[in-house]
Structure formats: structure tokens, C-alpha cells
Amino acid sequence: MNMQPKRPSLLERAAQIYDFNAALKARPAPAAADDLPPPSPAGFAAPAPAERHHARPGRTGTIDREELREAGYILPDAPVSALAEEFRIVKRQLLLAAMDGADPRSRRILVASAMPDEGKTFCAVNLALSMANERDIEVLLVDADVAKPSILSTLGLEAGPGIMDAVEDAAIDPESCVIRTDLANLSVLPAGRPSNEATELIAADRTRVVIEALGRVPNRITIFDSPPVLAASPASVLALHVGQTMMVVRADRTSEADLKDALRLLEGCDDIRLLLNAASAGLGRRRFGTYYGYGA
């Protein structure tokens, strides 16, 4: 029988294209997505609705689904598409690490890129939307790109206080800045007040206190949309507070030299995975979506 070889995942394809291992400390290779079993719900008891939204301070907001759909983002209630299936594979690896890790930082994921315009925020939002479709977790998407925040405008949410306000003022409860969206499992923490001392504020111990406080919510996965690593220094500081980093590399733009430099600056995080963005169809033969009756 003519057996087709297993096609690599987007994570593996990125590692193959960007051969950076010789310049970095050895890191465990990511498991093939197709080999991963579904995550066990052990340790993730589904929180009651009141606990998830109404028992904590904060405000509410409605996501502009139509704008997201027109911009090419995925939505939990949309038909299955190629993009939605790719992010299902990506999130499964991240969730497995989050559930299996004894370190609470494993439930904190930094989404980064070497330079601007490589698709970092697009991937962070899609990852959050995909994870929000899980039944036993809550997702908190943090706009940590404080110099050029874009999460609120992307989701159609109103501006308000955010992570920088909570870091700068110890009297502010970080949860009071969180926006509970009308997607039941998705909350958003804005960037908040801009500051010329963002790196120094993020490097202060108060940031650790804020991030740990946000992590006390049961079953919460926190995703940080980071500034570009080589364009803004806060990314390397944020890497110290997370257990996983998803590094977005754009197939037609990210250079190997830039990627190596960025990964060196993120060495505060021990688990870094590459996500290949804007890959041409020739790199793989997946046709996700067509199996379910939808054109991909």
C-alpha cells in the first residue's frame, strides 16, 4: 500500500525553515500535533457561571463579530475553516503543556514576534478565540503591547483602564480592569494608560503581583500579546513571567538572523514554540474545512 508520509504541523515547519538550533541552547522539539491526544480535563473543573463572570469585579463588553469575520478572524460559532482547524492543532499543544505543568506559569502564554507586521496580534486573537471554545477553561487575553495596543479595536471593545494602570497603582485590583465579553469563556485586559517607562514598570515586582493575582481565577489561561521583541524591550521582561511562548514567524518576512536575536532575548521562558504564519499552500497539503462540507 502506498502510504503518504505524515505532514509536519505549522510548528514543525517553522522549525525546519528556520534552522536556529546551533545558535541557541537546546530546546525539546514540539510533538507532532497529529500525535497528540485530546487533553484530559483533570485539574480543570468547569467553574460555575456566576464564578466565571458575575462574582468578580470588572466590566462587560460585546465583541463585534461581524468586524472580526470580515477581517478574517475565526469565531467559535462560525463554520469550520482551514484557519480554525490550524489553531485547534496549535492550541492543543499549548493546552497540554498548561494542564500537565506543575508550575502555574505554564498557564501563561506569551505571543511574540521578532519585528512588527509579522502577524503577532492576529495570531494572539485567533488563539484566544479558539481556546475560548473549550468547555473547561476561561481565557484572559492581555494586551501587553502597551506602546501600540490594538486588541480592543480589533474586538470592537471600549477603551478603559488596564494592566499598566494596575501595575502603576497598587490600590487598583487587576480584576477590576478586566472586560468580560459576551463570549462566555473570553475576557480581555486592556493595555491601559500609556507610559514612557513601560519597561521599568513591567520589570518592577508589582508586575509579578498583578500577573499572579490574575492567575488565581480557576481554570484560567492567560495569553499576553507582547510587543515585537526586537522593537520594544518589555517583551524580554514579560518572558520571565510566563511558562510558554508562541513565537510567530512570517514565512515571507522574518529573517533567520532576526529570529535568532529575538529568541535569545526571550530565554527567560524555557518553552518556546514557533508558529509559521502566512505560509504558502505549497508547504502542506492540508485541506481543512472541506471535510466538514465547507470550502477552505
C-alpha positions in Angstrom: 0.0 0.0 0.0 1.3 3.5 -0.9 1.4 5.3 2.4 1.6 9.1 2.4 4.2 10.5 4.8 2.9 12.4 7.8 2.9 16.1 7.1 4.5 18.4 9.7 2.5 20.8 11.7 2.9 24.6 11.4 5.1 24.5 14.5 7.4 21.8 12.9 7.5 23.6 9.6 8.7 26.8 11.2 11.5 24.9 13.0 12.5 23.3 9.7 12.6 26.6 7.7 14.4 28.5 10.5 17.4 26.3 11.5 18.4 28.2 14.6 19.3 25.4 17.0 23.0 25.7 16.6 23.0 29.3 18.0 20.6 28.6 20.9 20.6 26.3 23.9 18.9 23.0 23.1 15.1 23.0 23.5 12.8 20.0 23.3 11.3 19.6 19.9 7.5 20.0 19.8 5.5 16.9 19.4 3.7 16.4 16.2 0.2 17.8 16.5 -1.4 14.8 14.9 0.1 12.5 17.5 -1.3 14.4 20.5 -4.3 13.0 22.3 -7.1 15.4 23.4 -6.3 17.0 26.7 -7.5 15.4 29.9 -9.9 17.7 31.9 -8.1 16.6 35.1 -7.4 19.6 37.2 -9.8 21.8 35.1 -13.2 21.6 36.8 -15.7 23.7 35.0 -16.4 26.9 37.0 -19.9 27.9 37.7 -21.3 30.7 35.5 -21.5 33.0 38.5 -17.9 32.3 39.4 -16.8 32.8 35.8 -18.4 36.3 35.2 -20.5 37.8 37.9 -18.6 37.1 41.2 -15.6 39.2 40.2 -15.2 43.0 39.7 -14.8 44.4 36.2 -17.0 45.5 33.3 -18.6 43.8 30.4 -18.3 44.3 26.6 -19.7 43.0 23.4 -17.4 41.7 20.7 -18.0 42.9 17.2 -18.4 39.5 15.5 -19.1 40.9 12.0 -16.0 43.0 12.0 -13.9 40.0 13.1 -15.4 37.9 10.4 -14.7 40.5 7.7 -11.1 40.8 8.9 -10.6 37.1 8.6 -10.5 36.1 12.2 -12.1 32.8 13.5 -15.1 32.7 15.7 -16.3 29.8 17.9 -19.8 29.8 16.3 -18.5 30.1 12.7 -18.4 27.2 10.2 -15.2 25.1 10.3 -12.4 26.6 8.2 -8.8 25.8 7.4 -7.7 28.6 9.8 -9.9 27.3 12.6 -8.5 23.8 12.3 -4.9 25.0 12.2 -5.5 26.9 15.5 -7.1 23.8 17.0 -3.9 22.0 16.5 -1.8 24.8 17.8 -3.9 25.3 20.9 -3.9 21.6 21.7 -0.1 21.6 22.3 -0.3 24.7 24.4 -3.2 23.4 26.5 -1.5 20.0 27.1 1.6 21.8 28.5 -0.7 24.1 30.6 -2.5 21.2 32.1 0.4 19.0 32.7 2.8 21.6 34.2 3.2 21.8 37.9 4.4 25.4 37.5 1.4 27.8 37.4 3.3 29.8 34.8 2.6 27.1 32.3 -0.9 28.6 32.1 0.5 31.9 30.9 1.3 32.1 27.2 3.3 34.9 25.6 2.6 35.5 21.9 5.5 37.3 20.3 7.3 38.1 17.1 10.7 39.4 16.2 9.5 42.5 14.3 6.2 44.4 13.7 3.8 43.3 11.0 4.5 39.6 11.3 1.0 38.7 12.4 1.5 38.5 16.1 -1.7 40.1 17.2 -3.7 38.3 14.5 -2.4 35.0 15.9 -2.9 36.1 19.6 -6.5 37.0 19.0 -7.2 33.8 17.0 -5.6 31.7 19.6 -7.7 33.3 22.3 -10.9 32.9 20.3 -10.1 29.2 19.6 -9.3 28.5 23.2 -12.5 30.2 24.3 -14.4 27.5 22.6 -13.1 24.9 25.1 -15.6 23.8 27.7 -13.5 23.7 30.8 -11.3 26.8 30.7 -11.5 30.6 30.8 -9.3 32.6 28.6 -7.9 36.0 29.5 -6.3 37.9 26.6 -4.0 40.6 27.8 -2.9 43.5 25.6 0.7 43.8 26.7 1.8 45.8 23.6 1.4 48.9 25.6 3.1 51.2 23.1 0.8 50.3 20.3 -2.2 48.4 21.8 -4.7 47.0 19.2 -6.7 44.3 21.0 -9.7 46.5 21.9 -10.0 48.0 18.5 -9.7 44.5 16.9 -12.5 43.1 19.1 -14.7 46.2 19.0 -14.4 46.9 22.7 -14.4 50.2 24.5 -11.2 51.6 26.0 -10.6 51.7 29.7 -8.1 51.0 32.5 -5.8 48.0 32.0 -2.7 46.2 33.0 -0.5 49.3 33.1 -2.9 51.1 35.5 -2.9 48.1 37.8 0.9 47.9 37.7 1.4 51.6 38.4 -1.2 51.9 41.2 -1.1 49.2 43.9 -4.6 50.3 45.0 -6.2 49.0 41.8 -7.5 45.5 41.8 -6.3 44.0 38.4 -9.6 42.1 38.1 -11.5 45.5 38.1 -9.8 46.3 34.8 -10.8 43.0 33.1 -13.6 43.1 30.5 -16.0 40.1 30.5 -17.1 39.7 26.9 -20.2 38.2 25.6 -18.2 35.1 24.5 -18.8 33.1 27.7 -15.2 31.9 28.2 -13.3 35.0 26.9 -12.2 38.0 28.9 -9.8 40.9 27.9 -7.4 43.0 29.9 -6.6 46.2 28.0 -3.1 47.8 27.9 -4.4 50.8 29.9 -2.6 54.1 30.4 0.4 54.6 28.1 3.7 55.3 29.8 7.2 56.2 28.7 8.5 54.0 31.4 6.7 50.8 30.4 9.8 48.6 30.6 10.7 49.8 34.0 7.2 49.4 35.3 6.9 45.9 33.8 10.3 45.0 35.3 9.1 46.1 38.8 7.9 43.5 41.3 4.4 44.9 41.1 4.0 43.2 37.7 4.6 39.8 39.2 2.0 40.6 41.9 -0.5 41.6 39.2 0.1 38.6 37.0 -0.1 36.2 39.9 -3.4 37.8 41.0 -4.8 37.3 37.5 -3.8 33.7 37.6 -5.8 32.9 40.8 -9.0 32.5 38.8 -9.8 28.8 38.5 -9.1 27.2 35.1 -7.8 30.5 33.6 -5.4 30.5 30.6 -3.7 33.9 30.2 -2.5 35.0 26.8 -0.2 38.0 26.6 0.0 39.9 23.2 3.6 41.1 23.5 5.3 43.9 21.8 7.7 42.9 19.0 10.8 41.5 20.7 13.4 43.5 18.6 11.3 46.7 18.5 10.4 47.1 22.2 12.2 45.9 25.3 9.1 44.8 27.5 8.9 41.5 25.7 12.0 40.1 27.2 10.8 41.1 30.7 7.4 39.5 30.1 9.1 36.3 29.1 10.2 35.9 32.7 6.6 35.7 33.9 5.2 33.1 31.5 5.7 29.3 31.1 5.2 29.2 27.3 6.0 31.4 24.4 4.4 31.2 20.9 6.8 32.9 18.6 5.2 34.0 15.3 7.5 33.8 12.3 6.2 35.2 9.0 7.2 32.9 6.1 7.8 35.7 3.7 9.3 38.3 6.0 11.1 37.0 9.2 14.8 36.6 8.7 16.8 33.8 10.4 19.1 36.4 12.0 16.1 38.4 13.5 14.6 35.2 14.8 17.8 34.1 16.5 18.2 37.5 18.1 14.7 37.5 19.3 14.8 34.1 20.8 18.0 35.0 22.7 16.1 37.8 24.3 13.3 35.5 25.3 15.4 33.0 27.1 13.7 33.8 30.4 11.0 31.4 29.1 12.1 27.8 28.9 9.3 26.6 26.5 9.3 28.5 23.2 7.4 27.2 20.2 7.4 28.6 16.6 4.3 29.3 14.7 4.7 29.7 10.9 2.4 32.5 9.7 1.5 33.4 6.0 2.8 30.1 4.7 2.1 29.3 1.1 -0.2 26.4 0.3 2.7 24.5 -1.2 4.2 23.9 2.2 1.5 21.4 3.1 -1.5 19.6 1.6 -4.0 20.1 4.4 -7.5 21.0 3.2 -9.2 21.6 6.5 -12.8 22.7 6.2 -13.6 20.7 3.1 -14.1 17.5 5.2 -17.0 19.3 7.0 -18.6 20.5 3.8 -17.1 24.0 3.8 -14.7 25.3 1.3 -11.3 26.1 2.8 
